[in-house]
Amino acid sequence: MENYRVNSKLLASDGIVTLLLSSMELRPEKNSEMDQTLKNAFIMLENSLSEEHRAEILKAKERFFIDSDPWWGRRTVTPDIDTIKKRSWTKRS
């Protein structure tokens, strides 16, 4: 895994933390601060890619539709997730 590196100057710490949390299935609520931070982090990562890789991402976006609603019912809403994230992160810093 040593070849998998991201330039740490590319993303701010909140973007890195938000990406990490989302990879742990801690998804942001729509239109929340965390949601916007995640979108911005993805945009920055996409913009840092070569033209070839950006073209591949565009193809994937056009071909796939992800239905984020769980098959077993409605998604659990956690309206205070931004507050929890901020408080737990600032306590550690």
N, C-alpha and C positions, 0 to 999 in steps of 0.2 A: 504493500500500500504506500510505499515511499514516493511513488510517482504521482500520487494524488495530492496536489497542493493547490491552495488558493492564495493569491497575493493578498496578504492581510491588509494592505493599504487600499484595496478595492472596496471593502465593506466596512462600515462603522460597526462598533461593538453591538449595538442594538439589532442590526441586520444579521450578524453572525448568531447571536443568541436566538433570535426569532427563527432562523433557519434550523438551528439545532432543535429547538422545541417542537417545530412542526415535523421534523423527522422522527420525533418521539411520539407522534400522533396527538400532540397538543395543538390543535388547530384553532386559529383565531376566528372570532365571530365576524360576520360580514360587516363591513364599514366601520370596524374598530381601528384603533391606532396600530394594534399588532397586525391586522390585516393589511393596512397600508404599508407598514414596514416590510412585511413579507413580499408584497408586490414590488416595492422598490428594490429589495435585495435581488429578486429574480430578474428585474429589468437590468440592474447593474451587471449581474453575472452574464446575462444574454449579450449585453453590449460589449462585454470583454472577449467574447468568442470570435473566432475567425469567421469570415463570410461563409465558408463551407459548412461550419457547424451551425451557424445561424439559419442557413437554408434548411438543414435537417430538422431543426426545432420548429420552423414554420410549417414544414410538411407534417410533423407529428401533431402540431396544434390543429391543423386542418383535418386530419384523419381520425383523431380520437375525441371522444366525448366522455368525460368522467362524470358520472352521476354520484355526487357525494352523499346523497341520502342513504343511510344504512338499510340493508334489505330487511332487517328485523323490525323496522318501525322508524319513528321520527328520531332525528338527531337530538342529543341532549345539549341544551343551551347553557353555556356558562358565561353569563353577562359580565362578570367581574374578572375575567381572565387577564385583561390588561393590567388591572390594579394588582392582582396576585403576582404577575410576572415582574412588574416594576418593583414591588416591595421586596420580593425574594431576591431579586438581582441587586438592588441597592444595599440590602443587608450584607451581602457577601463582598461587596466592593470595598 
